[in-house]
Amino acid sequence: MNYRTLGRTNWEVSEIGYGMWGMGGWTGSDDTNSMEALQLAVDLGCNFFDTAWAYGEGRSEALLGQLVRDNPGKKLYTATKIPPKNFKWPSKRSYALGDCFPPGHVEEYVHKSLKNSGLESFDLIQLHTWEDQWLADDGWITKLQELKEQGLINAIGISLNRWEPWNGVKAVKSGWVDVVQVIYNIFDQNPKDELLPACREHGVGVIARVPFDEGSLTGTLTKDSTWPEGDWRNTYFVPENLHSSVEHADALKPLVPGGMTMAEMALRFILGEPTISTIIPGMRKLKHVRSNISASDAGPLDDPLMDSLAKHRWDRAPTEWSQ
Ligand SMILES: NC(=O)c1ccc[n+]([C@@H]2O[C@H](COP(=O)([O-])OP(=O)(O)OC[C@H]3O[C@@H](n4cnc5c(N)ncnc54)[C@H](OP(=O)(O)O)[C@@H]3O)[C@@H](O)[C@H]2O)c1
């Protein structure tokens, strides 16, 4: 495993971090299996873990707390997220800051997350939705800074809405946030336009989430894929999205080098972007943990393949189902 500095936090985080949404709420999750997968990741050098109150209303946070207690000698970076008070994802331009992150709500959920996890502090607290227009009111950041002074959190971040990397550029430039979390993958390359240059200039750390586009970039979905009732992916991969995602993924298949999986290619493509410090694939299966972590040692793809994949950028606009 290789490590990169996460912006101005100066933390040395593993290039492959861990996304803990699936184990908190997707169907088929089992806490014993999840703990095994998490421990394997730690044993293989992963030291950055991303969770949220919303991932099973604390279920995923509890797993992270257990993992930290199980590994007393190791520094594991813990990141969680405060849900918006209206519990609506994604946020919309019409939502006021007071609908989503009033100071009392921010404080309440930092304490809830600490209780769920049994941890004394979190390394990184992120707002789970974001609107750049919220910078006009400093109530949320004043509260977070107060919680930082109390030693309950160490760094402050925001998680940007799907397909809206532009809607965080002002926050990066404001100097108020230490870290941004954004979707970046073979399809979603648009953070390169404005967000990543701003992060470089202002020393803001970048976490790349959803490296597999929720699964299509593993190359394993078909136009007939379905998930058990109640699984969130049924609401994201509606036919309109599933069909076009599978078509876009199929167009990549001829580019996957012999001996490599599409998932490996997807991660190594992201490793080619130096502004990104850690990639957080969601992974519950041990074989996925092993193969995803080995992508770090394999390193970024060669330049010709990077150039070919850059052409598969797919700019999408948020819709009713994109969430
Ligand atoms: N608004 C936000 O802040 C927000 C939104 C979405 C996600 N996130 C964060 O980003 C993380 C990653 O996103 P995600 O989990 O939604 O999606 P993702 O990482 O794009 O995809 C996860 C899926 O890929 C599968 N997978 C993982 N490694 C694989 C491999 N090597 N080969 C084949 N399949 C593989 C996983 O299967 P198994 O689970 O069965 O192993 C899972 O079904 C989340 O866990 C969460 O921490 C944040």
The ligand as an SDF file (V2000), in Angstrom:
LIG
                    3D

 48 52  0  0  0  0  0  0  0  0999 V2000
  -23.0450   11.4900   -0.5650 N   0  0  0  0  0  0  0  0  0  0  0  0
  -21.9780   10.8510   -0.1110 C   0  0  0  0  0  0  0  0  0  0  0  0
  -21.2350   11.3920    0.6780 O   0  0  0  0  0  0  0  0  0  0  0  0
  -21.6940    9.4630   -0.5980 C   0  0  0  0  0  0  0  0  0  0  0  0
  -22.5010    8.8650   -1.5750 C   0  0  0  0  0  0  0  0  0  0  0  0
  -22.1450    7.6100   -2.0500 C   0  0  0  0  0  0  0  0  0  0  0  0
  -21.0290    6.9670   -1.5440 C   0  0  0  0  0  0  0  0  0  0  0  0
  -20.2650    7.5550   -0.5650 N   0  0  0  0  0  0  0  0  0  0  0  0
  -19.0620    6.8720   -0.0160 C   0  0  0  0  0  0  0  0  0  0  0  0
  -18.3030    6.3200   -1.0900 O   0  0  0  0  0  0  0  0  0  0  0  0
  -18.1290    4.9080   -0.8770 C   0  0  0  0  0  0  0  0  0  0  0  0
  -18.0080    4.1910   -2.2140 C   0  0  0  0  0  0  0  0  0  0  0  0
  -19.1930    4.2900   -2.9650 O   0  0  0  0  0  0  0  0  0  0  0  0
  -20.2250    3.0800   -3.1260 P   0  0  0  0  0  0  0  0  0  0  0  0
  -19.9060    2.0430   -2.1230 O   0  0  0  0  0  0  0  0  0  0  0  0
  -21.5580    3.6790   -3.1330 O   0  0  0  0  0  0  0  0  0  0  0  0
  -19.9620    2.5650   -4.6220 O   0  0  0  0  0  0  0  0  0  0  0  0
  -18.7160    1.9690   -5.4140 P   0  0  0  0  0  0  0  0  0  0  0  0
  -17.5070    1.9670   -4.5360 O   0  0  0  0  0  0  0  0  0  0  0  0
  -18.6390    2.6780   -6.7200 O   0  0  0  0  0  0  0  0  0  0  0  0
  -19.1980    0.4800   -5.7180 O   0  0  0  0  0  0  0  0  0  0  0  0
  -19.4130   -0.4520   -4.6980 C   0  0  0  0  0  0  0  0  0  0  0  0
  -19.7990   -1.7750   -5.3350 C   0  0  0  0  0  0  0  0  0  0  0  0
  -18.6880   -2.3190   -6.0440 O   0  0  0  0  0  0  0  0  0  0  0  0
  -18.5040   -3.6820   -5.6570 C   0  0  0  0  0  0  0  0  0  0  0  0
  -17.0650   -3.9710   -5.7290 N   0  0  0  0  0  0  0  0  0  0  0  0
  -16.0890   -3.4750   -4.9220 C   0  0  0  0  0  0  0  0  0  0  0  0
  -14.8870   -3.9250   -5.3190 N   0  0  0  0  0  0  0  0  0  0  0  0
  -15.0960   -4.7260   -6.4040 C   0  0  0  0  0  0  0  0  0  0  0  0
  -14.2480   -5.4780   -7.2370 C   0  0  0  0  0  0  0  0  0  0  0  0
  -12.9160   -5.4910   -7.0600 N   0  0  0  0  0  0  0  0  0  0  0  0
  -14.8120   -6.1830   -8.2480 N   0  0  0  0  0  0  0  0  0  0  0  0
  -16.1540   -6.1820   -8.4530 C   0  0  0  0  0  0  0  0  0  0  0  0
  -17.0150   -5.4890   -7.6790 N   0  0  0  0  0  0  0  0  0  0  0  0
  -16.4860   -4.7610   -6.6690 C   0  0  0  0  0  0  0  0  0  0  0  0
  -19.0400   -3.7620   -4.2530 C   0  0  0  0  0  0  0  0  0  0  0  0
  -19.3750   -5.1030   -3.9430 O   0  0  0  0  0  0  0  0  0  0  0  0
  -19.3830   -5.7210   -2.4350 P   0  0  0  0  0  0  0  0  0  0  0  0
  -19.9400   -4.6650   -1.5320 O   0  0  0  0  0  0  0  0  0  0  0  0
  -20.2590   -6.8970   -2.5570 O   0  0  0  0  0  0  0  0  0  0  0  0
  -17.9730   -6.0770   -2.0530 O   0  0  0  0  0  0  0  0  0  0  0  0
  -20.2400   -2.8410   -4.3300 C   0  0  0  0  0  0  0  0  0  0  0  0
  -21.3390   -3.5220   -4.8790 O   0  0  0  0  0  0  0  0  0  0  0  0
  -19.3510    4.5260   -0.0330 C   0  0  0  0  0  0  0  0  0  0  0  0
  -19.2100    3.2660    0.5820 O   0  0  0  0  0  0  0  0  0  0  0  0
  -19.4060    5.6950    0.9270 C   0  0  0  0  0  0  0  0  0  0  0  0
  -18.4190    5.5670    1.9340 O   0  0  0  0  0  0  0  0  0  0  0  0
  -20.5680    8.8020   -0.1110 C   0  0  0  0  0  0  0  0  0  0  0  0
  1  2  1  0
  2  3  2  0
  2  4  1  0
  4  5  1  0
  4 48  2  0
  5  6  2  0
  6  7  1  0
  7  8  2  0
  8  9  1  0
  8 48  1  0
  9 10  1  0
  9 46  1  0
 10 11  1  0
 11 12  1  0
 11 44  1  0
 12 13  1  0
 13 14  1  0
 14 15  2  0
 14 16  1  0
 14 17  1  0
 17 18  1  0
 18 19  2  0
 18 20  1  0
 18 21  1  0
 21 22  1  0
 22 23  1  0
 23 24  1  0
 23 42  1  0
 24 25  1  0
 25 26  1  0
 25 36  1  0
 26 27  1  0
 26 35  1  0
 27 28  2  0
 28 29  1  0
 29 30  1  0
 29 35  2  0
 30 31  1  0
 30 32  2  0
 32 33  1  0
 33 34  2  0
 34 35  1  0
 36 37  1  0
 36 42  1  0
 37 38  1  0
 38 39  2  0
 38 40  1  0
 38 41  1  0
 42 43  1  0
 44 45  1  0
 44 46  1  0
 46 47  1  0
M  CHG  2   8   1  16  -1
M  END
$$$$
